[in-house]
């Protein structure tokens, strides 16, 4: 499994974690997990987390700790974490 994180996404996540109150020494990070969408499908959700959940894979993305839920790995074997230019949201999608 590969997770690619764009520089822009790293910066947005880093600023957001600072606003969240996380410090470089804290165990806090960003959790990527799959949730049911309103239309009934699945979508990746990006949320703050104080620590990894059981089963999460930990990934360092430019100094930002990512906790990746097994459902994300299943849905996106090669994931891209980037910023959606229309909404300025961090999103997870297939890399290709």
N, CA, C and O atoms as a printed pandas DataFrame, in Angstrom:
     atom_number atom_name residue_name chain_id  residue_number  x_coord  y_coord  z_coord
0              1         N          UNK        A               1    0.844   -1.174    0.000
1              2        CA          UNK        A               1    0.000    0.000    0.000
2              3         C          UNK        A               1    0.885    1.231    0.000
3              4         O          UNK        A               1    1.861    1.307    0.747
4              5         N          UNK        A               2    0.544    2.182   -0.829
5              6        CA          UNK        A               2    1.270    3.422   -0.862
6              7         C          UNK        A               2    0.338    4.599   -0.610
7              8         O          UNK        A               2   -0.782    4.642   -1.119
8              9         N          UNK        A               3    0.809    5.534    0.168
9             10        CA          UNK        A               3    0.052    6.767    0.401
10            11         C          UNK        A               3    0.951    7.918    0.010
11            12         O          UNK        A               3    2.040    8.094    0.556
12            13         N          UNK        A               4    0.481    8.691   -0.938
13            14        CA          UNK        A               4    1.194    9.889   -1.368
14            15         C          UNK        A               4    0.440   11.090   -0.815
15            16         O          UNK        A               4   -0.784   11.163   -0.924
16            17         N          UNK        A               5    1.166   12.028   -0.222
17            18        CA          UNK        A               5    0.554   13.228    0.342
18            19         C          UNK        A               5    1.202   14.434   -0.332
19            20         O          UNK        A               5    2.421   14.597   -0.295
20            21         N          UNK        A               6    0.377   15.272   -0.943
21            22        CA          UNK        A               6    0.926   16.445   -1.625
22            23         C          UNK        A               6    1.464   17.446   -0.602
23            24         O          UNK        A               6    1.032   17.471    0.551
24            25         N          UNK        A               7    2.404   18.259   -1.043
25            26        CA          UNK        A               7    2.970   19.295   -0.167
26            27         C          UNK        A               7    1.879   20.234    0.338
27            28         O          UNK        A               7    1.887   20.642    1.499
28            29         N          UNK        A               8    0.947   20.570   -0.539
29            30        CA          UNK        A               8   -0.149   21.462   -0.161
30            31         C          UNK        A               8   -0.996   20.838    0.954
31            32         O          UNK        A               8   -1.382   21.530    1.896
32            33         N          UNK        A               9   -1.282   19.551    0.855
33            34        CA          UNK        A               9   -2.069   18.869    1.889
34            35         C          UNK        A               9   -1.304   18.835    3.211
35            36         O          UNK        A               9   -1.900   19.026    4.272
36            37         N          UNK        A              10    0.002   18.595    3.161
37            38        CA          UNK        A              10    0.814   18.591    4.379
38            39         C          UNK        A              10    0.713   19.944    5.077
39            40         O          UNK        A              10    0.539   20.003    6.295
40            41         N          UNK        A              11    0.820   21.022    4.319
41            42        CA          UNK        A              11    0.748   22.362    4.915
42            43         C          UNK        A              11   -0.623   22.631    5.545
43            44         O          UNK        A              11   -0.701   23.174    6.647
44            45         N          UNK        A              12   -1.696   22.256    4.855
45            46        CA          UNK        A              12   -3.045   22.447    5.394
46            47         C          UNK        A              12   -3.214   21.622    6.666
47            48         O          UNK        A              12   -3.745   22.116    7.660
48            49         N          UNK        A              13   -2.771   20.383    6.639
49            50        CA          UNK        A              13   -2.891   19.524    7.816
50            51         C          UNK        A              13   -2.047   20.044    8.978
51            52         O          UNK        A              13   -2.490   20.019   10.126
52            53         N          UNK        A              14   -0.845   20.509    8.690
53            54        CA          UNK        A              14    0.032   21.030    9.740
54            55         C          UNK        A              14   -0.598   22.265   10.411
55            56         O          UNK        A              14   -0.615   22.371   11.638
56            57         N          UNK        A              15   -1.111   23.189    9.596
57            58        CA          UNK        A              15   -1.760   24.386   10.159
58            59         C          UNK        A              15   -2.999   24.003   10.965
59            60         O          UNK        A              15   -3.247   24.564   12.032
60            61         N          UNK        A              16   -3.768   23.058   10.458
61            62        CA          UNK        A              16   -4.981   22.624   11.143
62            63         C          UNK        A              16   -4.644   21.969   12.478
63            64         O          UNK        A              16   -5.334   22.204   13.470
64            65         N          UNK        A              17   -3.601   21.156   12.518
65            66        CA          UNK        A              17   -3.192   20.532   13.776
66            67         C          UNK        A              17   -2.739   21.576   14.789
67            68         O          UNK        A              17   -3.016   21.445   15.981
68            69         N          UNK        A              18   -2.047   22.609   14.324
69            70        CA          UNK        A              18   -1.641   23.682   15.229
70            71         C          UNK        A              18   -2.861   24.378   15.823
71            72         O          UNK        A              18   -2.886   24.670   17.019
72            73         N          UNK        A              19   -3.870   24.643   15.002
73            74        CA          UNK        A              19   -5.106   25.251   15.497
74            75         C          UNK        A              19   -5.843   24.314   16.446
75            76         O          UNK        A              19   -6.512   24.766   17.376
76            77         N          UNK        A              20   -5.723   23.021   16.216
77            78        CA          UNK        A              20   -6.318   21.995   17.063
78            79         C          UNK        A              20   -5.625   21.955   18.425
79            80         O          UNK        A              20   -6.190   21.455   19.398
80            81         N          UNK        A              21   -4.400   22.484   18.491
81            82        CA          UNK        A              21   -3.653   22.516   19.741
82            83         C          UNK        A              21   -2.574   21.459   19.837
83            84         O          UNK        A              21   -1.973   21.283   20.896
84            85         N          UNK        A              22   -2.319   20.755   18.751
85            86        CA          UNK        A              22   -1.276   19.727   18.758
86            87         C          UNK        A              22    0.094   20.390   18.689
87            88         O          UNK        A              22    0.277   21.400   18.009
88            89         N          UNK        A              23    1.033   19.818   19.387
89            90        CA          UNK        A              23    2.415   20.295   19.340
90            91         C          UNK        A              23    3.266   19.236   18.649
91            92         O          UNK        A              23    2.842   18.086   18.538
92            93         N          UNK        A              24    4.456   19.602   18.184
93            94        CA          UNK        A              24    5.310   18.605   17.534
94            95         C          UNK        A              24    5.624   17.404   18.429
95            96         O          UNK        A              24    5.909   16.319   17.924
96            97         N          UNK        A              25    5.576   17.586   19.741
97            98        CA          UNK        A              25    5.892   16.492   20.667
98            99         C          UNK        A              25    4.676   15.643   21.025
99           100         O          UNK        A              25    4.819   14.579   21.628
100          101         N          UNK        A              26    3.505   16.097   20.665
101          102        CA          UNK        A              26    2.301   15.341   21.023
102          103         C          UNK        A              26    2.140   14.128   20.114
103          104         O          UNK        A              26    2.769   14.037   19.060
104          105         N          UNK        A              27    1.301   13.212   20.532
105          106        CA          UNK        A              27    1.018   12.008   19.735
106          107         C          UNK        A              27   -0.131   12.248   18.766
107          108         O          UNK        A              27   -0.515   11.345   18.022
108          109         N          UNK        A              28   -0.683   13.460   18.769
109          110        CA          UNK        A              28   -1.843   13.764   17.933
110          111         C          UNK        A              28   -1.480   13.701   16.455
111          112         O          UNK        A              28   -0.330   13.899   16.064
112          113         N          UNK        A              29   -2.494   13.421   15.655
113          114        CA          UNK        A              29   -2.291   13.357   14.221
114          115         C          UNK        A              29   -3.612   13.450   13.495
115          116         O          UNK        A              29   -4.608   13.921   14.044
116          117         N          UNK        A              30   -3.610   13.005   12.275
117          118        CA          UNK        A              30   -4.794   13.048   11.420
118          119         C          UNK        A              30   -5.166   11.612   11.075
119          120         O          UNK        A              30   -4.331   10.830   10.621
120          121         N          UNK        A              31   -6.422   11.284   11.297
121          122        CA          UNK        A              31   -6.897    9.929   10.995
122          123         C          UNK        A              31   -7.661    9.943    9.685
123          124         O          UNK        A              31   -8.518   10.797    9.457
124          125         N          UNK        A              32   -7.341    8.991    8.832
125          126        CA          UNK        A              32   -8.052    8.789    7.576
126          127         C          UNK        A              32   -8.871    7.517    7.748
127          128         O          UNK        A              32   -8.323    6.447    8.013
128          129         N          UNK        A              33  -10.197    7.639    7.594
129          130        CA          UNK        A              33  -11.043    6.455    7.747
130          131         C          UNK        A              33  -12.194    6.510    6.764
131          132         O          UNK        A              33  -12.564    7.578    6.277
132          133         N          UNK        A              34  -12.751    5.352    6.481
133          134        CA          UNK        A              34  -13.872    5.248    5.560
134          135         C          UNK        A              34  -15.184    5.333    6.351
135          136         O          UNK        A              34  -15.333    4.721    7.408
136          137         N          UNK        A              35  -16.126    6.108    5.809
137          138        CA          UNK        A              35  -17.447    6.262    6.432
138          139         C          UNK        A              35  -18.517    6.123    5.357
139          140         O          UNK        A              35  -18.239    6.279    4.168
140          141         N          UNK        A              36  -19.729    5.833    5.778
141          142        CA          UNK        A              36  -20.867    5.772    4.853
142          143         C          UNK        A              36  -21.245    7.182    4.445
143          144         O          UNK        A              36  -21.427    8.058    5.290
144          145         N          UNK        A              37  -21.363    7.394    3.142
145          146        CA          UNK        A              37  -21.765    8.695    2.606
146          147         C          UNK        A              37  -23.287    8.794    2.619
147          148         O          UNK        A              37  -23.973    7.783    2.762
148          149         N          UNK        A              38  -23.813    9.995    2.472
149          150        CA          UNK        A              38  -25.255   10.198    2.457
150          151         C          UNK        A              38  -25.933    9.404    1.353
151          152         O          UNK        A              38  -27.066    8.955    1.528
152          153         N          UNK        A              39  -25.269    9.224    0.228
153          154        CA          UNK        A              39  -25.843    8.474   -0.883
154          155         C          UNK        A              39  -25.731    6.967   -0.724
155          156         O          UNK        A              39  -26.163    6.221   -1.603
156          157         N          UNK        A              40  -25.160    6.508    0.380
157          158        CA          UNK        A              40  -25.066    5.088    0.640
158          159         C          UNK        A              40  -23.721    4.468    0.326
159          160         O          UNK        A              40  -23.447    3.347    0.756
160          161         N          UNK        A              41  -22.878    5.165   -0.409
161          162        CA          UNK        A              41  -21.549    4.632   -0.717
162          163         C          UNK        A              41  -20.573    4.908    0.415
163          164         O          UNK        A              41  -20.968    5.299    1.513
164          165         N          UNK        A              42  -19.322    4.704    0.138
165          166        CA          UNK        A              42  -18.275    4.984    1.114
166          167         C          UNK        A              42  -17.450    6.177    0.661
167          168         O          UNK        A              42  -17.266    6.399   -0.536
168          169         N          UNK        A              43  -16.957    6.940    1.621
169          170        CA          UNK        A              43  -16.032    8.029    1.305
170          171         C          UNK        A              43  -15.007    8.125    2.422
171          172         O          UNK        A              43  -15.261    7.727    3.558
172          173         N          UNK        A              44  -13.853    8.656    2.079
173          174        CA          UNK        A              44  -12.792    8.826    3.066
174          175         C          UNK        A              44  -13.050   10.094    3.873
175          176         O          UNK        A              44  -13.407   11.137    3.324
176          177         N          UNK        A              45  -12.865    9.984    5.172
177          178        CA          UNK        A              45  -13.035   11.130    6.061
178          179         C          UNK        A              45  -11.686   11.445    6.696
179          180         O          UNK        A              45  -10.923   10.545    7.047
180          181         N          UNK        A              46  -11.409   12.729    6.836
181          182        CA          UNK        A              46  -10.179   13.204    7.447
182          183         C          UNK        A              46  -10.569   13.858    8.765
183          184         O          UNK        A              46  -11.398   14.768    8.785
184          185         N          UNK        A              47   -9.967   13.394    9.886
185          186        CA          UNK        A              47  -10.329   13.926   11.199
186          187         C          UNK        A              47   -9.100   13.960   12.099
187          188         O          UNK        A              47   -8.129   13.242   11.864
188          189         N          UNK        A              48   -9.149   14.790   13.121
189          190        CA          UNK        A              48   -8.065   14.848   14.084
190          191         C          UNK        A              48   -8.209   13.691   15.059
191          192         O          UNK        A              48   -9.321   13.262   15.369
192          193         N          UNK        A              49   -7.071   13.185   15.542
193          194        CA          UNK        A              49   -7.086   12.092   16.505
194          195         C          UNK        A              49   -5.925   12.277   17.475
195          196         O          UNK        A              49   -4.833   12.693   17.087
196          197         N          UNK        A              50   -6.177   11.964   18.729
197          198        CA          UNK        A              50   -5.120   12.099   19.728
198          199         C          UNK        A              50   -4.117   10.955   19.646
199          200         O          UNK        A              50   -2.981   11.075   20.105
200          201         N          UNK        A              51   -4.555    9.831   19.049
201          202        CA          UNK        A              51   -3.659    8.688   18.877
202          203         C          UNK        A              51   -4.245    7.756   17.825
203          204         O          UNK        A              51   -5.392    7.914   17.407
204          205         N          UNK        A              52   -3.454    6.799   17.411
205          206        CA          UNK        A              52   -3.920    5.816   16.429
206          207         C          UNK        A              52   -4.935    4.886   17.076
207          208         O          UNK        A              52   -4.844    4.580   18.265
208          209         N          UNK        A              53   -5.891    4.444   16.292
209          210        CA          UNK        A              53   -6.861    3.449   16.744
210          211         C          UNK        A              53   -6.271    2.058   16.484
211          212         O          UNK        A              53   -5.384    1.910   15.643
212          213         N          UNK        A              54   -6.756    1.046   17.198
213          214        CA          UNK        A              54   -6.260   -0.307   16.935
214          215         C          UNK        A              54   -6.438   -0.673   15.455
215          216         O          UNK        A              54   -7.512   -0.487   14.884
216          217         N          UNK        A              55   -5.386   -1.188   14.857
217          218        CA          UNK        A              55   -5.429   -1.578   13.454
218          219         C          UNK        A              55   -4.986   -0.504   12.488
219          220         O          UNK        A              55   -4.735   -0.799   11.320
220          221         N          UNK        A              56   -4.880    0.745   12.945
221          222        CA          UNK        A              56   -4.433    1.825   12.069
222          223         C          UNK        A              56   -2.966    1.640   11.697
223          224         O          UNK        A              56   -2.162    1.141   12.484
224          225         N          UNK        A              57   -2.646    2.049   10.493
225          226        CA          UNK        A              57   -1.253    2.096   10.056
226          227         C          UNK        A              57   -0.776    3.528   10.239
227          228         O          UNK        A              57   -1.458    4.460    9.813
228          229         N          UNK        A              58    0.382    3.723   10.863
229          230        CA          UNK        A              58    0.925    5.066   11.061
230          231         C          UNK        A              58    1.871    5.411    9.923
231          232         O          UNK        A              58    2.743    4.624    9.552
232          233         N          UNK        A              59    1.676    6.618    9.374
233          234        CA          UNK        A              59    2.483    7.109    8.260
234          235         C          UNK        A              59    2.943    8.517    8.597
235          236         O          UNK        A              59    2.149    9.335    9.064
236          237         N          UNK        A              60    4.216    8.808    8.366
237          238        CA          UNK        A              60    4.719   10.172    8.530
238          239         C          UNK        A              60    4.632   10.872    7.189
239          240         O          UNK        A              60    5.161   10.386    6.189
240          241         N          UNK        A              61    3.970   12.006    7.170
241          242        CA          UNK        A              61    3.822   12.789    5.941
242          243         C          UNK        A              61    4.399   14.174    6.197
243          244         O          UNK        A              61    3.684   15.081    6.624
244          245         N          UNK        A              62    5.657   14.333    5.943
245          246        CA          UNK        A              62    6.299   15.627    6.128
246          247         C          UNK        A              62    6.197   16.152    7.552
247          248         O          UNK        A              62    6.060   17.357    7.765
248          249         N          UNK        A              63    6.264   15.242    8.534
249          250        CA          UNK        A              63    6.163   15.638    9.931
250          251         C          UNK        A              63    4.756   15.572   10.495
251          252         O          UNK        A              63    4.568   15.763   11.696
252          253         N          UNK        A              64    3.769   15.309    9.664
253          254        CA          UNK        A              64    2.382   15.140   10.112
254          255         C          UNK        A              64    2.123   13.653   10.262
255          256         O          UNK        A              64    2.365   12.877    9.338
256          257         N          UNK        A              65    1.631   13.256   11.430
257          258        CA          UNK        A              65    1.323   11.846   11.669
258          259         C          UNK        A              65   -0.046   11.524   11.082
259          260         O          UNK        A              65   -1.046   12.154   11.426
260          261         N          UNK        A              66   -0.077   10.541   10.199
261          262        CA          UNK        A              66   -1.335   10.054    9.642
262          263         C          UNK        A              66   -1.627    8.689   10.240
263          264         O          UNK        A              66   -0.751    7.825   10.289
264          265         N          UNK        A              67   -2.862    8.498   10.694
265          266        CA          UNK        A              67   -3.332    7.211   11.180
266          267         C          UNK        A              67   -4.318    6.702   10.128
267          268         O          UNK        A              67   -5.407    7.254    9.970
268          269         N          UNK        A              68   -3.934    5.662    9.420
269          270        CA          UNK        A              68   -4.709    5.197    8.272
270          271         C          UNK        A              68   -5.508    3.950    8.651
271          272         O          UNK        A              68   -4.945    2.907    8.984
272          273         N          UNK        A              69   -6.823    4.084    8.594
273          274        CA          UNK        A              69   -7.752    3.009    8.900
274          275         C          UNK        A              69   -7.626    1.895    7.853
275          276         O          UNK        A              69   -7.407    2.191    6.679
276          277         N          UNK        A              70   -7.759    0.624    8.248
277          278        CA          UNK        A              70   -7.690   -0.464    7.268
278          279         C          UNK        A              70   -8.700   -0.325    6.130
279          280         O          UNK        A              70   -8.432   -0.800    5.026
280          281         N          UNK        A              71   -9.836    0.302    6.359
281          282        CA          UNK        A              71  -10.826    0.504    5.303
282          283         C          UNK        A              71  -10.314    1.391    4.188
283          284         O          UNK        A              71  -10.706    1.219    3.034
284          285         N          UNK        A              72   -9.444    2.336    4.511
285          286        CA          UNK        A              72   -8.853    3.207    3.485
286          287         C          UNK        A              72   -7.908    2.390    2.616
287          288         O          UNK        A              72   -7.885    2.538    1.394
288          289         N          UNK        A              73   -7.134    1.533    3.258
289          290        CA          UNK        A              73   -6.197    0.672    2.528
290          291         C          UNK        A              73   -6.971   -0.224    1.563
291          292         O          UNK        A              73   -6.555   -0.432    0.423
292          293         N          UNK        A              74   -8.090   -0.745    2.029
293          294        CA          UNK        A              74   -8.919   -1.612    1.197
294          295         C          UNK        A              74   -9.504   -0.854    0.002
295          296         O          UNK        A              74   -9.491   -1.354   -1.123
296          297         N          UNK        A              75  -10.011    0.340    0.251
297          298        CA          UNK        A              75  -10.666    1.127   -0.800
298          299         C          UNK        A              75   -9.664    1.748   -1.771
299          300         O          UNK        A              75   -9.920    1.822   -2.973
300          301         N          UNK        A              76   -8.533    2.189   -1.248
301          302        CA          UNK        A              76   -7.522    2.875   -2.056
302          303         C          UNK        A              76   -6.144    2.268   -1.808
303          304         O          UNK        A              76   -5.375    2.813   -1.016
304          305         N          UNK        A              77   -5.810    1.151   -2.464
305          306        CA          UNK        A              77   -4.496    0.544   -2.250
306          307         C          UNK        A              77   -3.345    1.526   -2.499
307          308         O          UNK        A              77   -2.308    1.454   -1.839
308          309         N          UNK        A              78   -3.529    2.424   -3.437
309          310        CA          UNK        A              78   -2.573    3.510   -3.682
310          311         C          UNK        A              78   -3.347    4.805   -3.554
311          312         O          UNK        A              78   -4.038    5.223   -4.483
312          313         N          UNK        A              79   -3.227    5.442   -2.390
313          314        CA          UNK        A              79   -4.022    6.627   -2.074
314          315         C          UNK        A              79   -3.231    7.913   -2.287
315          316         O          UNK        A              79   -2.010    7.949   -2.133
316          317         N          UNK        A              80   -3.956    8.956   -2.643
317          318        CA          UNK        A              80   -3.403   10.300   -2.758
318          319         C          UNK        A              80   -4.171   11.194   -1.798
319          320         O          UNK        A              80   -5.396   11.290   -1.878
320          321         N          UNK        A              81   -3.455   11.846   -0.893
321          322        CA          UNK        A              81   -4.051   12.817    0.014
322          323         C          UNK        A              81   -3.686   14.184   -0.557
323          324         O          UNK        A              81   -2.510   14.530   -0.670
324          325         N          UNK        A              82   -4.701   14.946   -0.912
325          326        CA          UNK        A              82   -4.476   16.214   -1.598
326          327         C          UNK        A              82   -5.526   17.229   -1.153
327          328         O          UNK        A              82   -6.370   16.927   -0.309
328          329         N          UNK        A              83   -5.472   18.413   -1.714
329          330        CA          UNK        A              83   -6.441   19.467   -1.407
330          331         C          UNK        A              83   -7.353   19.647   -2.615
331          332         O          UNK        A              83   -6.884   19.847   -3.735
332          333         N          UNK        A              84   -8.655   19.573   -2.375
333          334        CA          UNK        A              84   -9.650   19.802   -3.423
334          335         C          UNK        A              84   -9.666   21.299   -3.722
335          336         O          UNK        A              84  -10.013   22.088   -2.842
336          337         N          UNK        A              85   -9.305   21.711   -4.929
337          338        CA          UNK        A              85   -9.201   23.139   -5.229
338          339         C          UNK        A              85  -10.533   23.884   -5.174
339          340         O          UNK        A              85  -10.549   25.091   -4.934
340          341         N          UNK        A              86  -11.643   23.194   -5.390
341          342        CA          UNK        A              86  -12.941   23.872   -5.354
342          343         C          UNK        A              86  -13.374   24.235   -3.945
343          344         O          UNK        A              86  -14.005   25.270   -3.731
344          345         N          UNK        A              87  -13.033   23.376   -2.972
345          346        CA          UNK        A              87  -13.539   23.580   -1.616
346          347         C          UNK        A              87  -12.444   23.781   -0.572
347          348         O          UNK        A              87  -12.740   24.009    0.600
348          349         N          UNK        A              88  -11.186   23.697   -0.988
349          350        CA          UNK        A              88  -10.041   23.814   -0.066
350          351         C          UNK        A              88  -10.114   22.797    1.070
351          352         O          UNK        A              88   -9.678   23.083    2.185
352          353         N          UNK        A              89  -10.659   21.620    0.796
353          354        CA          UNK        A              89  -10.715   20.532    1.756
354          355         C          UNK        A              89   -9.638   19.520    1.435
355          356         O          UNK        A              89   -9.281   19.318    0.274
356          357         N          UNK        A              90   -9.118   18.881    2.485
357          358        CA          UNK        A              90   -8.203   17.776    2.284
358          359         C          UNK        A              90   -9.043   16.558    1.942
359          360         O          UNK        A              90  -10.007   16.246    2.641
360          361         N          UNK        A              91   -8.678   15.869    0.862
361          362        CA          UNK        A              91   -9.417   14.708    0.394
362          363         C          UNK        A              91   -8.475   13.535    0.163
363          364         O          UNK        A              91   -7.270   13.706   -0.018
364          365         N          UNK        A              92   -9.054   12.347    0.174
365          366        CA          UNK        A              92   -8.308   11.119   -0.122
366          367         C          UNK        A              92   -8.960   10.505   -1.351
367          368         O          UNK        A              92  -10.182   10.367   -1.413
368          369         N          UNK        A              93   -8.137   10.139   -2.328
369          370        CA          UNK        A              93   -8.670    9.543   -3.547
370          371         C          UNK        A              93   -7.632    8.594   -4.120
371          372         O          UNK        A              93   -6.486    8.594   -3.668
372          373         N          UNK        A              94   -8.005    7.788   -5.102
373          374        CA          UNK        A              94   -7.005    6.917   -5.734
374          375         C          UNK        A              94   -5.895    7.753   -6.365
375          376         O          UNK        A              94   -6.149    8.822   -6.919
376          377         N          UNK        A              95   -4.677    7.262   -6.277
377          378        CA          UNK        A              95   -3.526    8.006   -6.823
378          379         C          UNK        A              95   -3.542    8.066   -8.338
379          380         O          UNK        A              95   -3.030    9.027   -8.913
380          381         N          UNK        A              96   -4.102    7.089   -8.992
381          382        CA          UNK        A              96   -4.069    7.097  -10.456
382          383         C          UNK        A              96   -5.341    7.633  -11.049
383          384         O          UNK        A              96   -5.471    7.704  -12.271
